[in-house]
């Protein structure tokens, strides 16, 4: 079949940084099965809407993958495709969790969760959809049918490497990301899933963690180094450090490549021994979603960590010579001015050296927090709320007893108070982003501070 995979626009105000691995895997699977596959990467190419429609041609299948935050754009895209073409429109990725809205927008079939096995089965059975596991579709009466769920893929090594060559890959390789400097970088996955149940998360890859073999990961890295001269790898797993023995095995093996890399961790799955091994293996950046400096708030969000673990994780990471990137969430149910100040106190104790990021607590479809917000009638019109969703930097909803104005004010104050020393931050930014970006962004930050 003739298939067009589409990566929609994600953030119009920001440059594209991460290669769309989900679509990359789907493309590779379809090519392996003998289908003709093209890719329209709107996010990477920053196409205007008229340019998008000029590139929409006749295809049997239009496959669109995206985050829930792309709902507005994908809805427009589906309606325009429907006006011009007769091919089936498939939607997957994070958008699958709002399947009713996607059907309302005009989608024909929704692929639920992992799509590598489902897409092959689906294209072989377009006339017998009731036999395909892991999809939603409408019957001839317009009723939404949810088929039996498909089991998660246990052996991730069986999935072919992403079809990088179909995408405008240089856009992603050259995008500046903290920690990479001028190095050519690529994002990659070690595994899928997370066993923890934070209230604000939706687990597209399930609650169990499945890891690739170290051999398979190293093989992919070597191909990327050879074919695309990649010098820096960003592991975008939900939780890279979930399996200590695997991490240590990887660290021992990856030394031979002499590259730099980054990952995300939880403060309760890391140790000083592991951090030092990661540093020796080339890791220079670990991201921690610490979320709050208040133990009561951590408990409210079911984080499963302690304030002390957070402080220790930041300290041992920085002591090993790895940059610790910390992020926090303001506005969890039960949040008070006092608990927000505890987050400020956390930063004073832990002393993160990188810029600290603070987000507003935002319920996303599929999470326990979403169910809470619906039950408490904090969200009255689901579609209207989803249309407003972004990356949680902007205020969209208040789940606390604090007034909207006060919550925004407290978040802004905390964000300033949590930041590290400006001079140190500037030097670190220069070291890892380059002089041009450091001067541009550092100067803006300095003027903001002087105005206040």
C-alpha positions in Angstrom: 0.0 0.0 0.0 1.0 3.6 -0.5 1.3 5.2 3.0 2.0 8.8 4.0 3.1 9.3 7.6 2.6 12.8 9.0 4.4 14.4 11.9 2.2 17.5 12.8 3.3 20.8 14.1 4.0 20.7 17.8 5.1 24.1 19.1 5.1 26.8 16.5 7.2 29.1 18.8 10.0 26.5 19.4 12.5 24.8 17.1 12.1 21.0 16.6 14.6 19.1 18.8 13.6 15.5 19.1 13.3 13.1 16.2 9.8 11.5 16.1 10.8 8.0 17.1 7.3 6.6 17.1 6.7 7.5 13.4 10.3 6.4 12.7 9.6 2.9 14.0 6.3 2.7 12.2 7.9 3.7 8.9 10.6 1.1 9.4 8.1 -1.7 10.0 6.0 -0.8 7.0 9.1 -0.7 4.7 10.0 -4.1 6.0 6.6 -5.4 5.0 6.9 -4.0 1.5 4.7 -1.0 1.6 5.6 2.3 -0.1 6.2 4.8 2.6 6.6 8.6 2.4 6.9 11.1 5.3 5.6 14.6 5.7 7.4 16.1 8.7 5.5 19.3 9.2 7.1 19.9 12.5 10.7 19.7 11.2 10.1 21.6 8.0 7.9 24.3 9.6 5.5 24.2 6.7 2.7 26.8 6.4 -0.8 25.3 6.0 -1.0 26.0 2.3 2.4 24.3 1.8 1.1 21.3 3.7 -1.9 20.9 1.5 0.3 21.2 -1.6 2.2 18.2 -0.5 -0.8 16.0 0.3 -1.1 13.6 -2.6 -3.1 10.4 -3.3 -2.4 7.7 -0.7 -4.2 4.6 0.5 -3.3 5.4 4.1 -2.6 8.7 6.0 -1.0 7.9 9.4 -0.8 10.8 11.9 1.0 10.5 15.2 1.1 13.2 17.8 0.8 14.4 21.4 -2.6 15.4 22.8 -1.3 19.0 22.6 -1.4 18.8 18.8 -5.2 18.2 18.8 -6.1 21.6 17.2 -3.6 21.2 14.4 -4.4 17.5 13.7 -8.2 18.3 13.7 -7.6 20.9 11.0 -5.3 18.5 9.1 -7.8 15.7 9.0 -10.6 17.9 7.8 -8.5 19.2 4.9 -7.3 15.8 3.9 -10.9 14.6 3.9 -11.8 17.4 1.4 -9.1 16.3 -1.1 -8.5 12.5 -0.6 -10.3 9.2 -0.1 -7.5 7.3 1.7 -8.1 6.0 5.3 -6.9 8.3 8.1 -5.2 6.6 11.0 -4.3 8.4 14.2 -2.0 7.1 16.9 0.5 8.1 19.6 -0.7 10.3 22.4 -3.8 11.3 20.4 -5.2 7.8 20.9 -6.3 8.6 24.4 -8.8 11.1 23.1 -10.2 8.7 20.5 -13.8 10.1 20.7 -12.6 13.6 19.8 -10.4 12.2 17.0 -13.4 10.4 15.5 -15.4 13.6 15.8 -12.5 15.4 13.9 -12.9 12.8 11.1 -10.3 10.0 11.8 -11.2 6.6 10.4 -9.2 4.4 12.8 -7.4 5.0 16.1 -4.3 2.9 16.8 -4.0 2.4 20.6 -0.7 2.4 22.4 2.2 0.7 20.7 1.7 0.6 16.9 4.5 -1.5 15.4 2.6 -4.8 15.4 -0.9 -3.3 15.1 -0.1 -1.3 11.9 1.0 -4.4 10.0 -2.1 -6.4 11.1 -4.3 -3.4 10.3 -3.1 -2.9 6.8 -3.5 -6.6 6.1 -7.1 -6.5 7.4 -8.7 -3.2 6.4 -11.8 -5.1 5.3 -12.0 -7.1 8.6 -11.3 -4.6 11.3 -13.0 -6.6 14.0 -10.1 -9.1 13.8 -7.4 -6.4 14.5 -6.3 -6.1 18.1 -5.4 -2.7 19.5 -7.6 -0.4 17.5 -10.8 1.7 17.7 -13.0 2.2 14.7 -16.6 3.0 13.8 -19.1 0.5 12.6 -21.5 1.2 9.8 -24.0 2.7 12.3 -21.4 5.2 13.6 -20.8 3.4 16.9 -17.3 3.5 18.2 -15.9 -0.1 18.6 -12.9 -0.8 20.8 -11.3 -4.1 19.9 -9.4 -6.3 22.2 -6.2 -4.7 23.5 -2.9 -5.9 21.9 -0.2 -7.3 24.3 2.8 -5.0 24.7 5.9 -6.0 22.7 8.1 -7.9 25.0 11.2 -8.2 22.9 12.0 -4.7 21.7 15.0 -6.0 19.8 12.7 -7.3 17.2 11.6 -3.8 16.2 13.7 -2.5 13.3 15.6 0.7 13.8 13.8 3.9 12.9 13.7 4.8 9.1 15.8 8.0 9.7 16.4 8.4 5.9 12.8 9.3 5.3 12.8 12.3 7.6 14.6 15.7 7.4 17.1 14.3 9.9 19.6 17.1 9.7 17.1 19.4 11.3 17.0 17.3 14.4 20.7 16.5 14.4 21.7 20.2 14.4 19.1 21.5 16.8 20.8 23.1 19.9 20.1 21.1 23.1 21.5 21.8 26.5 24.6 19.7 26.9 25.4 19.0 23.3 27.1 22.3 22.3 28.0 22.0 18.6 27.9 18.2 18.7 25.7 16.3 16.3 23.0 14.7 18.4 20.2 12.2 18.1 17.5 10.9 20.6 17.2 7.2 21.2 15.3 4.8 23.4 16.8 2.1 25.7 13.4 0.8 26.8 9.7 1.5 27.2 7.3 1.9 30.2 7.5 3.1 33.8 6.5 1.1 36.9 5.6 4.2 38.9 2.1 5.8 39.1 2.4 9.5 39.4 -1.0 11.1 39.2 -0.1 13.5 36.4 1.3 10.8 34.0 -0.3 8.8 31.3 1.6 5.6 30.4 1.4 5.1 26.7 3.9 2.2 27.0 2.3 0.6 30.0 3.2 0.1 33.7 5.8 -2.6 33.1 9.3 -1.7 31.9 10.8 -3.5 28.9 14.4 -2.9 28.0 16.3 -3.6 24.8 19.5 -5.6 25.0 22.7 -3.6 25.4 23.9 -5.3 22.2 20.9 -3.9 20.3 21.3 -0.4 21.6 25.1 -0.3 20.9 24.4 -1.5 17.4 22.0 1.3 16.7 24.4 3.9 18.1 27.2 2.6 15.9 24.9 2.9 12.8 24.0 6.4 13.7 27.6 7.3 14.2 28.7 5.8 10.9 25.8 7.0 8.7 25.1 10.4 10.3 28.2 11.2 12.3 26.3 11.4 15.6 28.4 12.4 18.5 25.8 12.9 21.3 22.9 10.6 22.3 19.9 11.7 24.3 18.0 8.8 25.8 14.4 9.8 26.0 13.1 6.9 28.0 10.6 7.7 30.7 13.1 6.2 33.2 16.6 5.2 32.1 17.9 4.1 35.4 15.1 1.6 36.2 17.4 -1.5 36.0 20.8 -1.1 37.8 22.5 -4.1 36.2 21.5 -3.0 32.7 22.7 0.5 33.3 26.1 -0.7 34.5 26.4 -3.2 31.6 25.6 -0.4 29.2 28.1 2.0 30.8 30.8 -0.7 30.5 30.1 -1.3 26.8 29.5 2.3 25.7 33.0 3.5 26.8 34.4 2.1 23.6 32.4 4.5 21.5 33.8 7.6 23.2 30.7 9.7 22.9 28.6 11.9 25.2 25.1 11.1 26.3 22.2 12.2 28.5 19.2 10.6 30.1 16.3 11.0 32.6 16.2 9.4 36.0 14.2 9.3 39.2 15.8 10.3 42.5 15.0 7.0 44.1 16.5 4.8 41.3 20.0 6.3 41.3 23.1 5.8 43.5 26.5 7.4 43.8 28.2 4.3 42.4 25.8 4.3 39.4 26.3 8.0 38.7 30.1 7.7 38.7 29.9 4.7 36.3 27.7 6.8 34.1 30.1 9.7 34.2 33.0 7.5 33.2 30.9 6.2 30.3 30.3 9.7 28.9 27.1 10.8 30.5 27.1 14.5 31.1 23.4 15.3 31.8 20.7 13.7 33.9 17.2 15.1 34.1 15.2 14.7 37.3 11.5 15.4 37.7 11.7 16.3 41.3 8.3 18.0 41.2 8.2 19.5 44.8 10.2 20.3 47.9 7.2 19.4 50.0 6.8 15.8 51.2 3.1 16.3 51.6 2.7 17.4 48.0 5.0 14.6 46.8 2.6 12.2 48.5 -0.4 13.9 47.0 0.9 13.3 43.5 1.8 9.7 44.4 5.4 10.4 43.4 6.9 7.6 45.5 10.0 9.7 46.5 11.2 11.7 49.4 12.5 15.2 49.7 15.8 13.8 51.1 16.2 11.5 48.1 15.8 14.5 45.8 18.5 16.5 47.6 20.9 13.6 47.6 20.3 12.8 43.9 21.2 16.3 42.8 24.2 16.5 45.1 25.8 13.1 44.1 25.1 13.8 40.4 26.8 17.2 40.5 29.6 15.9 42.6 30.3 13.3 39.9 30.7 16.0 37.4 27.3 15.5 35.7 24.8 18.3 35.2 21.6 17.8 37.1 18.6 19.3 35.4 15.8 19.7 37.8 12.1 20.5 37.2 9.2 21.1 39.6 5.4 21.4 39.4 3.4 24.1 41.1 -0.3 23.7 41.7 -0.9 20.1 42.8 -4.2 19.6 44.7 -3.5 20.6 48.3 -0.7 23.1 47.3 -0.4 26.1 49.6 1.9 29.1 49.7 3.9 27.3 52.4 4.4 24.2 50.2 5.5 26.3 47.3 8.1 27.9 49.6 9.3 24.4 50.5 10.2 24.0 46.9 12.3 27.2 47.0 14.0 25.9 50.2 14.7 22.6 48.4 16.6 24.4 45.7 18.6 26.3 48.3 19.7 23.1 50.0 20.3 21.0 46.9 21.9 23.9 45.0 21.2 22.8 41.4 23.7 24.5 39.1 21.6 24.4 36.0 18.6 26.6 35.3 15.6 25.2 37.2 12.3 24.7 35.4 8.9 25.2 37.1 5.6 24.1 35.5 2.0 24.4 36.4 0.3 21.2 37.4 -1.9 20.3 34.4 -4.2 17.3 34.0 -3.7 15.4 30.7 -6.2 12.9 29.3 -5.4 9.3 30.5 -3.9 10.4 33.8 -5.4 9.9 37.3 -5.2 13.7 37.6 -7.5 14.1 34.6 -10.1 11.8 36.2 -9.8 13.9 39.4 -10.3 17.2 37.5 -13.3 15.8 35.7 -14.8 14.4 39.0 -14.3 17.7 40.8 -15.8 19.6 37.8 -12.6 21.6 37.3 -12.9 20.7 33.6 -16.4 21.3 32.4 -15.8 21.1 28.6 -13.2 18.5 27.7 -12.7 19.5 24.1 -12.4 23.2 25.0 -9.8 22.4 27.7 -7.8 20.1 25.4 -7.7 22.9 22.8 -5.9 25.1 25.3 -3.3 22.5 26.4 0.4 23.3 25.9 3.6 22.3 27.6 2.4 23.3 31.1 4.5 26.4 31.1 1.4 28.5 30.7 -1.4 28.6 33.2 -4.5 26.6 32.1 -6.3 25.4 35.3 -6.2 25.8 39.0 -6.5 22.6 41.1 -5.8 24.3 44.4 -7.6 26.5 46.9 -5.3 29.4 46.1 -6.8 32.1 43.8 -5.7 32.0 40.1 -3.9 35.4 40.4 -2.0 34.4 43.6 -1.0 31.0 42.2 0.5 32.6 39.1 2.3 35.2 41.3 3.7 32.5 43.6 4.9 30.4 40.7 6.7 33.3 39.2 8.3 34.3 42.5 9.4 30.7 43.2 10.8 30.4 39.7 13.1 33.4 40.3 14.1 32.2 43.8 14.9 28.7 42.6 17.4 29.7 40.0 21.2 29.2 40.5 23.8 31.9 40.5 23.4 34.0 37.3 27.2 34.0 36.6 27.5 30.3 37.0 24.4 29.7 34.9 25.8 31.9 32.1 29.1 30.1 32.1 27.4 26.7 31.9 25.1 27.9 29.1 28.1 29.2 27.2 30.0 25.9 27.6 27.1 23.8 26.3 25.2 26.0 23.9 28.0 28.1 22.4 28.9 31.8 22.7 26.2 33.1 20.2 23.3 31.5 22.0 24.8 32.3 25.5 25.0 36.0 24.6 21.6 36.1 23.1 19.7 34.3 25.9 21.9 35.3 28.7 21.5 39.0 27.9 17.7 38.7 27.8 17.8 37.1 31.2 20.0 39.7 32.6 17.8 42.6 31.4 14.8 40.8 32.9 16.6 40.7 36.3 17.6 44.3 36.1 14.0 45.4 35.4 12.9 43.8 38.6 
